[in-house]
Amino acid sequence: MTEQRIPLAGVIGSPIAHSKSPQIHTHWLKTHGIQGYYIPMDVGSDDLETVIRSLPKAGFVGVNITVPHKEKILEIADLVTDRATLIGAANTLIFRKDGKIHADNTDGVGFIRNLQQNALGWSPKSGPAAVLGAGGAARAVISALLETGVPEIFLANRTRVRADALKTEFGKRIVVIDWVQAGNILEEAAMVVNTTSLGMLGKPPLRVPLDGLRPGTLVTDLVYAPLKTRLLAEAEKMGCVTVDGLGMLLHQAVPAFERWFGVRPEVDTATRAAALR
Ligand code: ATR
């Protein structure tokens, strides 16, 4: 093996054709003049470990992991960061020179950095957050908000037991609210986050009543197709500060690219345009 080997990275999931990660990383590889490739790979659960163990031998420096493997990958990795353990899922693998597979989760930092970049002056400490949804995406958002000092999180999910389970796990700063009451928590919230799949193209709309939203409240949606969801459009009309979900996708990719290729990329308008191509 020579030092000049072309570095490879990619994303593993199933299905994978919809992933925007190849456009994002390929854009950064070009921008930084790095001779490398980022490849989408459709791999089923039964083959996951075999494929991952062989990738370093083919010149891969790491991969992203997406649906449906984000949880299962924790059992395969040799080392798991504290934040990935807390979230219960990983989205980034680093293949270390000593042969060990290191699993991390950058979704939470991606969520926070997107807001820091696009909602100027916002801080998690500004006040309580209202989080809609209690699935995998909510776990990343909640752990990041708690870590960065949010005073309280009102959590509403259609299936209440999932929200109760998150409260048991994440502690007393979480206040569980019935899904049908979700509209009533918006007034007290400094920020509102939709982590459900509602509002996504092909999915039902988010029907939570929004009349409690106050002007100036930060409203963000993890859904980025469409970019401007009904939640964001309504919130904008009501004078809220709105941030779309594409930025989280771009920002979660930054630490991975940096670890694999040794350069910290910028999330700028050209990166957004590349993701939307
Ligand atoms: P992800 O990893 O993207 O969060 P997930 O774990 O499947 O995916 O979670 C999807 C979230 O969207 C959940 O909060 C889910 O609510 P349930 O826990 O009740 O399933 C929410 N969701 C999906 N479809 C929904 C619907 N029709 N109405 C309300 N919530 C819905």
py3Dmol code that shows the C-alpha trace and the ligand (Angstrom):
import py3Dmol

protein = """\
ATOM      1  CA  MET A   1       0.000   0.000   0.000  1.00  0.00           C
ATOM      2  CA  THR A   2       1.313   3.438  -0.858  1.00  0.00           C
ATOM      3  CA  GLU A   3       0.726   6.765   0.872  1.00  0.00           C
ATOM      4  CA  GLN A   4      -0.707   8.183  -2.369  1.00  0.00           C
ATOM      5  CA  ARG A   5      -3.768   5.946  -2.316  1.00  0.00           C
ATOM      6  CA  ILE A   6      -6.895   7.828  -3.439  1.00  0.00           C
ATOM      7  CA  PRO A   7      -9.094   8.362  -0.375  1.00  0.00           C
ATOM      8  CA  LEU A   8     -12.625   6.998  -0.676  1.00  0.00           C
ATOM      9  CA  ALA A   9     -15.696   7.716   1.425  1.00  0.00           C
ATOM     10  CA  GLY A  10     -19.395   7.149   0.946  1.00  0.00           C
ATOM     11  CA  VAL A  11     -22.797   6.580   2.445  1.00  0.00           C
ATOM     12  CA  ILE A  12     -24.376   3.226   3.259  1.00  0.00           C
ATOM     13  CA  GLY A  13     -28.128   2.789   3.546  1.00  0.00           C
ATOM     14  CA  SER A  14     -31.063   1.122   1.841  1.00  0.00           C
ATOM     15  CA  PRO A  15     -32.551   2.659  -0.223  1.00  0.00           C
ATOM     16  CA  ILE A  16     -29.823   5.206  -0.943  1.00  0.00           C
ATOM     17  CA  ALA A  17     -30.639   6.833  -4.295  1.00  0.00           C
ATOM     18  CA  HIS A  18     -32.318   9.847  -2.633  1.00  0.00           C
ATOM     19  CA  SER A  19     -29.275  10.738  -0.494  1.00  0.00           C
ATOM     20  CA  LYS A  20     -27.888  14.232  -0.966  1.00  0.00           C
ATOM     21  CA  SER A  21     -24.610  13.385   0.764  1.00  0.00           C
ATOM     22  CA  PRO A  22     -22.757  12.443  -2.465  1.00  0.00           C
ATOM     23  CA  GLN A  23     -23.471  15.904  -3.938  1.00  0.00           C
ATOM     24  CA  ILE A  24     -22.327  17.644  -0.746  1.00  0.00           C
ATOM     25  CA  HIS A  25     -19.067  15.759  -0.267  1.00  0.00           C
ATOM     26  CA  THR A  26     -18.238  15.715  -3.977  1.00  0.00           C
ATOM     27  CA  HIS A  27     -18.683  19.503  -4.027  1.00  0.00           C
ATOM     28  CA  TRP A  28     -16.235  19.873  -1.115  1.00  0.00           C
ATOM     29  CA  LEU A  29     -13.726  17.453  -2.666  1.00  0.00           C
ATOM     30  CA  LYS A  30     -13.718  19.614  -5.815  1.00  0.00           C
ATOM     31  CA  THR A  31     -13.615  22.901  -3.885  1.00  0.00           C
ATOM     32  CA  HIS A  32     -10.534  21.754  -1.965  1.00  0.00           C
ATOM     33  CA  GLY A  33      -8.858  20.093  -4.941  1.00  0.00           C
ATOM     34  CA  ILE A  34      -8.775  16.725  -3.198  1.00  0.00           C
ATOM     35  CA  GLN A  35      -8.466  13.718  -5.429  1.00  0.00           C
ATOM     36  CA  GLY A  36     -11.010  11.457  -3.766  1.00  0.00           C
ATOM     37  CA  TYR A  37     -14.474  10.021  -4.231  1.00  0.00           C
ATOM     38  CA  TYR A  38     -17.710   9.784  -2.231  1.00  0.00           C
ATOM     39  CA  ILE A  39     -19.944   6.878  -3.249  1.00  0.00           C
ATOM     40  CA  PRO A  40     -23.558   5.905  -2.406  1.00  0.00           C
ATOM     41  CA  MET A  41     -23.825   2.205  -1.477  1.00  0.00           C
ATOM     42  CA  ASP A  42     -27.085   0.279  -1.139  1.00  0.00           C
ATOM     43  CA  VAL A  43     -26.355  -2.440   1.430  1.00  0.00           C
ATOM     44  CA  GLY A  44     -28.882  -4.651   3.243  1.00  0.00           C
ATOM     45  CA  SER A  45     -28.686  -5.479   6.957  1.00  0.00           C
ATOM     46  CA  ASP A  46     -27.374  -9.023   6.425  1.00  0.00           C
ATOM     47  CA  ASP A  47     -24.346  -7.789   4.491  1.00  0.00           C
ATOM     48  CA  LEU A  48     -23.643  -4.682   6.541  1.00  0.00           C
ATOM     49  CA  GLU A  49     -20.824  -5.973   8.733  1.00  0.00           C
ATOM     50  CA  THR A  50     -19.059  -7.850   5.946  1.00  0.00           C
ATOM     51  CA  VAL A  51     -19.155  -4.828   3.651  1.00  0.00           C
ATOM     52  CA  ILE A  52     -17.982  -2.406   6.343  1.00  0.00           C
ATOM     53  CA  ARG A  53     -15.092  -4.618   7.468  1.00  0.00           C
ATOM     54  CA  SER A  54     -13.815  -4.851   3.906  1.00  0.00           C
ATOM     55  CA  LEU A  55     -14.047  -1.159   2.986  1.00  0.00           C
ATOM     56  CA  PRO A  56     -10.789  -0.033   4.670  1.00  0.00           C
ATOM     57  CA  LYS A  57      -8.941  -2.627   2.590  1.00  0.00           C
ATOM     58  CA  ALA A  58     -10.316  -0.962  -0.562  1.00  0.00           C
ATOM     59  CA  GLY A  59      -9.033   2.478   0.429  1.00  0.00           C
ATOM     60  CA  PHE A  60     -12.033   3.857   2.307  1.00  0.00           C
ATOM     61  CA  VAL A  61     -11.236   6.340   5.076  1.00  0.00           C
ATOM     62  CA  GLY A  62     -14.781   6.247   6.432  1.00  0.00           C
ATOM     63  CA  VAL A  63     -18.465   6.245   5.565  1.00  0.00           C
ATOM     64  CA  ASN A  64     -21.743   7.815   6.557  1.00  0.00           C
ATOM     65  CA  ILE A  65     -24.433   5.465   7.776  1.00  0.00           C
ATOM     66  CA  THR A  66     -28.088   6.160   7.152  1.00  0.00           C
ATOM     67  CA  VAL A  67     -31.525   4.533   7.388  1.00  0.00           C
ATOM     68  CA  PRO A  68     -32.016   1.693   8.330  1.00  0.00           C
ATOM     69  CA  HIS A  69     -28.552   0.998   9.807  1.00  0.00           C
ATOM     70  CA  LYS A  70     -27.924   3.929  12.172  1.00  0.00           C
ATOM     71  CA  GLU A  71     -28.724   1.942  15.325  1.00  0.00           C
ATOM     72  CA  LYS A  72     -27.358  -1.454  14.323  1.00  0.00           C
ATOM     73  CA  ILE A  73     -23.988   0.035  13.425  1.00  0.00           C
ATOM     74  CA  LEU A  74     -23.238   0.642  17.114  1.00  0.00           C
ATOM     75  CA  GLU A  75     -22.892  -3.137  17.595  1.00  0.00           C
ATOM     76  CA  ILE A  76     -20.474  -3.421  14.691  1.00  0.00           C
ATOM     77  CA  ALA A  77     -18.174  -0.495  15.571  1.00  0.00           C
ATOM     78  CA  ASP A  78     -15.112  -1.042  17.784  1.00  0.00           C
ATOM     79  CA  LEU A  79     -15.358   2.380  19.431  1.00  0.00           C
ATOM     80  CA  VAL A  80     -18.437   4.536  19.905  1.00  0.00           C
ATOM     81  CA  THR A  81     -18.336   8.198  21.000  1.00  0.00           C
ATOM     82  CA  ASP A  82     -20.306   9.270  24.081  1.00  0.00           C
ATOM     83  CA  ARG A  83     -22.680  11.363  21.992  1.00  0.00           C
ATOM     84  CA  ALA A  84     -23.458   8.456  19.642  1.00  0.00           C
ATOM     85  CA  THR A  85     -24.104   6.233  22.657  1.00  0.00           C
ATOM     86  CA  LEU A  86     -26.418   8.853  24.153  1.00  0.00           C
ATOM     87  CA  ILE A  87     -28.323   9.275  20.887  1.00  0.00           C
ATOM     88  CA  GLY A  88     -28.373   5.495  20.388  1.00  0.00           C
ATOM     89  CA  ALA A  89     -27.318   5.791  16.758  1.00  0.00           C
ATOM     90  CA  ALA A  90     -24.326   6.721  14.602  1.00  0.00           C
ATOM     91  CA  ASN A  91     -24.197   8.507  11.256  1.00  0.00           C
ATOM     92  CA  THR A  92     -20.427   8.626  10.714  1.00  0.00           C
ATOM     93  CA  LEU A  93     -17.720   5.960  10.742  1.00  0.00           C
ATOM     94  CA  ILE A  94     -14.009   6.660  10.747  1.00  0.00           C
ATOM     95  CA  PHE A  95     -11.711   3.842   9.679  1.00  0.00           C
ATOM     96  CA  ARG A  96      -8.622   4.307  11.830  1.00  0.00           C
ATOM     97  CA  LYS A  97      -5.112   3.417  10.748  1.00  0.00           C
ATOM     98  CA  ASP A  98      -4.934   0.784  13.525  1.00  0.00           C
ATOM     99  CA  GLY A  99      -7.872  -1.042  11.895  1.00  0.00           C
ATOM    100  CA  LYS A 100     -10.449   0.025  14.466  1.00  0.00           C
ATOM    101  CA  ILE A 101     -13.842   1.311  13.351  1.00  0.00           C
ATOM    102  CA  HIS A 102     -14.861   4.464  15.189  1.00  0.00           C
ATOM    103  CA  ALA A 103     -18.565   5.447  15.248  1.00  0.00           C
ATOM    104  CA  ASP A 104     -19.788   8.986  15.894  1.00  0.00           C
ATOM    105  CA  ASN A 105     -23.038  10.901  15.590  1.00  0.00           C
ATOM    106  CA  THR A 106     -22.789  14.415  14.163  1.00  0.00           C
ATOM    107  CA  ASP A 107     -26.553  15.034  13.748  1.00  0.00           C
ATOM    108  CA  GLY A 108     -26.826  16.909  17.052  1.00  0.00           C
ATOM    109  CA  VAL A 109     -23.914  19.251  16.347  1.00  0.00           C
ATOM    110  CA  GLY A 110     -25.246  19.709  12.806  1.00  0.00           C
ATOM    111  CA  PHE A 111     -28.579  20.781  14.255  1.00  0.00           C
ATOM    112  CA  ILE A 112     -26.994  23.340  16.614  1.00  0.00           C
ATOM    113  CA  ARG A 113     -24.485  24.749  14.063  1.00  0.00           C
ATOM    114  CA  ASN A 114     -27.242  25.236  11.502  1.00  0.00           C
ATOM    115  CA  LEU A 115     -29.151  27.379  13.986  1.00  0.00           C
ATOM    116  CA  GLN A 116     -26.023  29.270  15.028  1.00  0.00           C
ATOM    117  CA  GLN A 117     -25.306  30.071  11.384  1.00  0.00           C
ATOM    118  CA  ASN A 118     -28.852  30.943  10.319  1.00  0.00           C
ATOM    119  CA  ALA A 119     -30.628  32.303  13.417  1.00  0.00           C
ATOM    120  CA  LEU A 120     -28.300  35.091  14.483  1.00  0.00           C
ATOM    121  CA  GLY A 121     -28.280  35.811  18.196  1.00  0.00           C
ATOM    122  CA  TRP A 122     -30.084  32.574  19.059  1.00  0.00           C
ATOM    123  CA  SER A 123     -28.861  30.526  21.967  1.00  0.00           C
ATOM    124  CA  PRO A 124     -30.255  27.253  23.369  1.00  0.00           C
ATOM    125  CA  LYS A 125     -30.275  29.065  26.712  1.00  0.00           C
ATOM    126  CA  SER A 126     -32.825  31.611  25.386  1.00  0.00           C
ATOM    127  CA  GLY A 127     -35.749  29.644  26.797  1.00  0.00           C
ATOM    128  CA  PRO A 128     -37.758  26.425  26.637  1.00  0.00           C
ATOM    129  CA  ALA A 129     -37.866  24.416  23.412  1.00  0.00           C
ATOM    130  CA  ALA A 130     -40.942  22.667  22.010  1.00  0.00           C
ATOM    131  CA  VAL A 131     -39.940  19.450  20.237  1.00  0.00           C
ATOM    132  CA  LEU A 132     -42.448  17.603  18.058  1.00  0.00           C
ATOM    133  CA  GLY A 133     -41.676  13.908  17.595  1.00  0.00           C
ATOM    134  CA  ALA A 134     -39.788  11.307  19.607  1.00  0.00           C
ATOM    135  CA  GLY A 135     -38.028   9.163  16.982  1.00  0.00           C
ATOM    136  CA  GLY A 136     -34.357   8.871  16.092  1.00  0.00           C
ATOM    137  CA  ALA A 137     -34.060  12.449  14.841  1.00  0.00           C
ATOM    138  CA  ALA A 138     -35.635  13.756  18.056  1.00  0.00           C
ATOM    139  CA  ARG A 139     -33.016  11.917  20.127  1.00  0.00           C
ATOM    140  CA  ALA A 140     -30.205  13.769  18.348  1.00  0.00           C
ATOM    141  CA  VAL A 141     -31.978  17.133  18.716  1.00  0.00           C
ATOM    142  CA  ILE A 142     -32.845  16.613  22.385  1.00  0.00           C
ATOM    143  CA  SER A 143     -29.382  15.458  23.414  1.00  0.00           C
ATOM    144  CA  ALA A 144     -27.782  18.427  21.599  1.00  0.00           C
ATOM    145  CA  LEU A 145     -30.184  20.943  23.161  1.00  0.00           C
ATOM    146  CA  LEU A 146     -29.645  19.531  26.656  1.00  0.00           C
ATOM    147  CA  GLU A 147     -25.879  19.540  26.198  1.00  0.00           C
ATOM    148  CA  THR A 148     -25.887  23.169  25.052  1.00  0.00           C
ATOM    149  CA  GLY A 149     -27.958  24.385  27.998  1.00  0.00           C
ATOM    150  CA  VAL A 150     -31.646  24.525  27.049  1.00  0.00           C
ATOM    151  CA  PRO A 151     -33.563  25.099  30.309  1.00  0.00           C
ATOM    152  CA  GLU A 152     -36.558  22.904  29.477  1.00  0.00           C
ATOM    153  CA  ILE A 153     -37.974  20.836  26.595  1.00  0.00           C
ATOM    154  CA  PHE A 154     -41.693  20.360  25.992  1.00  0.00           C
ATOM    155  CA  LEU A 155     -41.937  17.089  24.107  1.00  0.00           C
ATOM    156  CA  ALA A 156     -45.030  15.980  22.185  1.00  0.00           C
ATOM    157  CA  ASN A 157     -45.325  12.784  20.171  1.00  0.00           C
ATOM    158  CA  ARG A 158     -48.270  10.973  18.623  1.00  0.00           C
ATOM    159  CA  THR A 159     -47.261   7.803  20.482  1.00  0.00           C
ATOM    160  CA  ARG A 160     -46.899   9.147  23.992  1.00  0.00           C
ATOM    161  CA  VAL A 161     -44.949   6.187  25.401  1.00  0.00           C
ATOM    162  CA  ARG A 162     -42.034   7.017  23.103  1.00  0.00           C
ATOM    163  CA  ALA A 163     -41.903  10.536  24.557  1.00  0.00           C
ATOM    164  CA  ASP A 164     -42.191   9.131  28.100  1.00  0.00           C
ATOM    165  CA  ALA A 165     -39.264   6.803  27.353  1.00  0.00           C
ATOM    166  CA  LEU A 166     -37.142   9.802  26.281  1.00  0.00           C
ATOM    167  CA  LYS A 167     -38.009  11.596  29.504  1.00  0.00           C
ATOM    168  CA  THR A 168     -36.956   8.542  31.525  1.00  0.00           C
ATOM    169  CA  GLU A 169     -33.690   8.477  29.629  1.00  0.00           C
ATOM    170  CA  PHE A 170     -32.861  12.183  29.304  1.00  0.00           C
ATOM    171  CA  GLY A 171     -34.219  13.432  32.632  1.00  0.00           C
ATOM    172  CA  LYS A 172     -36.215  16.070  34.355  1.00  0.00           C
ATOM    173  CA  ARG A 173     -35.676  18.962  31.957  1.00  0.00           C
ATOM    174  CA  ILE A 174     -38.115  17.121  29.646  1.00  0.00           C
ATOM    175  CA  VAL A 175     -41.837  17.747  30.070  1.00  0.00           C
ATOM    176  CA  VAL A 176     -44.049  15.370  28.082  1.00  0.00           C
ATOM    177  CA  ILE A 177     -47.203  16.828  26.546  1.00  0.00           C
ATOM    178  CA  ASP A 178     -50.014  14.927  24.807  1.00  0.00           C
ATOM    179  CA  TRP A 179     -49.845  15.136  21.010  1.00  0.00           C
ATOM    180  CA  VAL A 180     -53.319  16.700  20.863  1.00  0.00           C
ATOM    181  CA  GLN A 181     -52.080  19.455  23.197  1.00  0.00           C
ATOM    182  CA  ALA A 182     -48.989  20.238  21.129  1.00  0.00           C
ATOM    183  CA  GLY A 183     -50.418  23.565  19.907  1.00  0.00           C
ATOM    184  CA  ASN A 184     -50.708  24.801  23.502  1.00  0.00           C
ATOM    185  CA  ILE A 185     -46.978  24.661  24.219  1.00  0.00           C
ATOM    186  CA  LEU A 186     -45.921  26.917  21.364  1.00  0.00           C
ATOM    187  CA  GLU A 187     -46.714  30.133  23.209  1.00  0.00           C
ATOM    188  CA  GLU A 188     -44.234  29.410  25.998  1.00  0.00           C
ATOM    189  CA  ALA A 189     -41.495  28.176  23.710  1.00  0.00           C
ATOM    190  CA  ALA A 190     -38.450  30.193  22.614  1.00  0.00           C
ATOM    191  CA  MET A 191     -37.978  27.678  19.834  1.00  0.00           C
ATOM    192  CA  VAL A 192     -40.077  25.059  18.054  1.00  0.00           C
ATOM    193  CA  VAL A 193     -38.580  22.050  16.258  1.00  0.00           C
ATOM    194  CA  ASN A 194     -40.395  19.574  14.032  1.00  0.00           C
ATOM    195  CA  THR A 195     -38.518  16.263  14.106  1.00  0.00           C
ATOM    196  CA  THR A 196     -41.422  14.202  12.721  1.00  0.00           C
ATOM    197  CA  SER A 197     -41.688  13.239   9.074  1.00  0.00           C
ATOM    198  CA  LEU A 198     -44.953  15.188   8.785  1.00  0.00           C
ATOM    199  CA  GLY A 199     -44.873  17.824   6.067  1.00  0.00           C
ATOM    200  CA  MET A 200     -42.345  15.892   3.993  1.00  0.00           C
ATOM    201  CA  LEU A 201     -43.193  15.322   0.305  1.00  0.00           C
ATOM    202  CA  GLY A 202     -45.443  12.280   0.122  1.00  0.00           C
ATOM    203  CA  LYS A 203     -46.246  12.346   3.862  1.00  0.00           C
ATOM    204  CA  PRO A 204     -49.309  13.820   5.609  1.00  0.00           C
ATOM    205  CA  PRO A 205     -49.138  17.490   6.639  1.00  0.00           C
ATOM    206  CA  LEU A 206     -48.266  18.588  10.177  1.00  0.00           C
ATOM    207  CA  ARG A 207     -51.633  19.626  11.596  1.00  0.00           C
ATOM    208  CA  VAL A 208     -50.566  21.091  14.939  1.00  0.00           C
ATOM    209  CA  PRO A 209     -52.455  24.416  15.406  1.00  0.00           C
ATOM    210  CA  LEU A 210     -49.916  27.235  15.110  1.00  0.00           C
ATOM    211  CA  ASP A 211     -51.918  30.236  16.355  1.00  0.00           C
ATOM    212  CA  GLY A 212     -50.004  30.192  19.681  1.00  0.00           C
ATOM    213  CA  LEU A 213     -46.709  31.043  17.966  1.00  0.00           C
ATOM    214  CA  ARG A 214     -45.257  34.396  19.016  1.00  0.00           C
ATOM    215  CA  PRO A 215     -43.337  36.763  16.717  1.00  0.00           C
ATOM    216  CA  GLY A 216     -39.609  36.267  17.240  1.00  0.00           C
ATOM    217  CA  THR A 217     -39.876  32.593  18.201  1.00  0.00           C
ATOM    218  CA  LEU A 218     -37.332  30.448  16.364  1.00  0.00           C
ATOM    219  CA  VAL A 219     -39.072  27.771  14.294  1.00  0.00           C
ATOM    220  CA  THR A 220     -37.100  25.058  12.537  1.00  0.00           C
ATOM    221  CA  ASP A 221     -38.075  21.933  10.640  1.00  0.00           C
ATOM    222  CA  LEU A 222     -35.862  18.903  10.073  1.00  0.00           C
ATOM    223  CA  VAL A 223     -37.861  18.189   6.913  1.00  0.00           C
ATOM    224  CA  TYR A 224     -36.034  19.730   3.923  1.00  0.00           C
ATOM    225  CA  ALA A 225     -38.147  18.394   1.041  1.00  0.00           C
ATOM    226  CA  PRO A 226     -39.888  20.729   0.499  1.00  0.00           C
ATOM    227  CA  LEU A 227     -37.447  23.347   1.761  1.00  0.00           C
ATOM    228  CA  LYS A 228     -40.227  25.616   2.939  1.00  0.00           C
ATOM    229  CA  THR A 229     -42.676  23.384   4.772  1.00  0.00           C
ATOM    230  CA  ARG A 230     -46.120  24.592   5.784  1.00  0.00           C
ATOM    231  CA  LEU A 231     -44.798  24.959   9.347  1.00  0.00           C
ATOM    232  CA  LEU A 232     -42.043  27.316   8.171  1.00  0.00           C
ATOM    233  CA  ALA A 233     -44.318  29.246   5.797  1.00  0.00           C
ATOM    234  CA  GLU A 234     -46.956  29.821   8.493  1.00  0.00           C
ATOM    235  CA  ALA A 235     -44.349  30.701  11.111  1.00  0.00           C
ATOM    236  CA  GLU A 236     -42.760  33.216   8.751  1.00  0.00           C
ATOM    237  CA  LYS A 237     -46.150  34.882   8.224  1.00  0.00           C
ATOM    238  CA  MET A 238     -46.519  35.175  11.991  1.00  0.00           C
ATOM    239  CA  GLY A 239     -43.197  36.989  12.361  1.00  0.00           C
ATOM    240  CA  CYS A 240     -41.152  34.038  13.634  1.00  0.00           C
ATOM    241  CA  VAL A 241     -37.488  33.473  12.792  1.00  0.00           C
ATOM    242  CA  THR A 242     -37.409  30.395  10.540  1.00  0.00           C
ATOM    243  CA  VAL A 243     -34.562  28.048   9.613  1.00  0.00           C
ATOM    244  CA  ASP A 244     -34.991  25.210   7.127  1.00  0.00           C
ATOM    245  CA  GLY A 245     -33.709  21.667   7.594  1.00  0.00           C
ATOM    246  CA  LEU A 246     -31.222  21.541   4.736  1.00  0.00           C
ATOM    247  CA  GLY A 247     -28.626  23.347   6.848  1.00  0.00           C
ATOM    248  CA  MET A 248     -28.626  20.562   9.440  1.00  0.00           C
ATOM    249  CA  LEU A 249     -27.855  18.042   6.707  1.00  0.00           C
ATOM    250  CA  LEU A 250     -24.978  20.212   5.471  1.00  0.00           C
ATOM    251  CA  HIS A 251     -23.565  20.896   8.928  1.00  0.00           C
ATOM    252  CA  GLN A 252     -23.674  17.252  10.064  1.00  0.00           C
ATOM    253  CA  ALA A 253     -21.430  16.485   7.081  1.00  0.00           C
ATOM    254  CA  VAL A 254     -18.701  18.969   8.106  1.00  0.00           C
ATOM    255  CA  PRO A 255     -17.016  16.995  10.937  1.00  0.00           C
ATOM    256  CA  ALA A 256     -17.065  13.807   8.846  1.00  0.00           C
ATOM    257  CA  PHE A 257     -15.396  15.464   5.854  1.00  0.00           C
ATOM    258  CA  GLU A 258     -12.808  17.045   8.145  1.00  0.00           C
ATOM    259  CA  ARG A 259     -11.922  13.740   9.812  1.00  0.00           C
ATOM    260  CA  TRP A 260     -11.707  11.832   6.527  1.00  0.00           C
ATOM    261  CA  PHE A 261      -9.970  14.356   4.300  1.00  0.00           C
ATOM    262  CA  GLY A 262      -8.159  16.637   6.762  1.00  0.00           C
ATOM    263  CA  VAL A 263      -9.790  19.931   5.713  1.00  0.00           C
ATOM    264  CA  ARG A 264     -12.700  21.660   7.438  1.00  0.00           C
ATOM    265  CA  PRO A 265     -15.206  22.628   4.705  1.00  0.00           C
ATOM    266  CA  GLU A 266     -17.452  25.697   4.717  1.00  0.00           C
ATOM    267  CA  VAL A 267     -21.236  25.535   4.572  1.00  0.00           C
ATOM    268  CA  ASP A 268     -21.967  28.367   2.136  1.00  0.00           C
ATOM    269  CA  THR A 269     -24.430  29.159  -0.639  1.00  0.00           C
ATOM    270  CA  ALA A 270     -22.430  27.059  -3.106  1.00  0.00           C
ATOM    271  CA  THR A 271     -22.714  24.048  -0.763  1.00  0.00           C
ATOM    272  CA  ARG A 272     -26.471  24.551  -0.512  1.00  0.00           C
ATOM    273  CA  ALA A 273     -26.735  24.819  -4.273  1.00  0.00           C
ATOM    274  CA  ALA A 274     -24.722  21.594  -4.697  1.00  0.00           C
ATOM    275  CA  ALA A 275     -27.057  19.745  -2.322  1.00  0.00           C
ATOM    276  CA  LEU A 276     -30.102  20.994  -4.215  1.00  0.00           C
ATOM    277  CA  ARG A 277     -28.821  20.071  -7.678  1.00  0.00           C
TER     278      ARG A 277
END
"""
ligand_1 = """\
31
ATR
P -36.627 9.465 12.512
O -35.391 8.668 12.764
O -36.614 10.236 11.229
O -36.992 10.347 13.671
P -38.695 7.609 13.319
O -37.867 7.114 14.440
O -39.475 6.648 12.488
O -37.807 8.407 12.259
O -39.682 8.749 13.883
C -40.647 9.380 13.099
C -41.359 10.437 13.947
O -42.429 10.995 13.161
C -42.018 9.860 15.203
O -42.043 10.848 16.199
C -43.427 9.553 14.683
O -44.401 9.476 15.687
P -44.727 8.043 16.395
O -43.644 7.823 17.392
O -46.058 8.218 16.983
O -44.688 7.031 15.264
C -43.664 10.776 13.826
N -44.735 10.532 12.871
C -44.666 9.829 11.715
N -45.865 9.816 11.098
C -46.724 10.502 11.899
C -48.118 10.853 11.816
N -48.878 10.475 10.770
N -48.650 11.596 12.826
C -47.899 11.993 13.876
N -46.567 11.700 14.007
C -45.993 10.964 13.032
"""
view = py3Dmol.view(width=600, height=400)
view.addModel(protein, "pdb")
view.setStyle({"model": 0}, {"cartoon": {"style": "trace"}})
view.addModel(ligand_1, "xyz")
view.setStyle({"model": 1}, {"stick": {}})
view.zoomTo()
view.show()
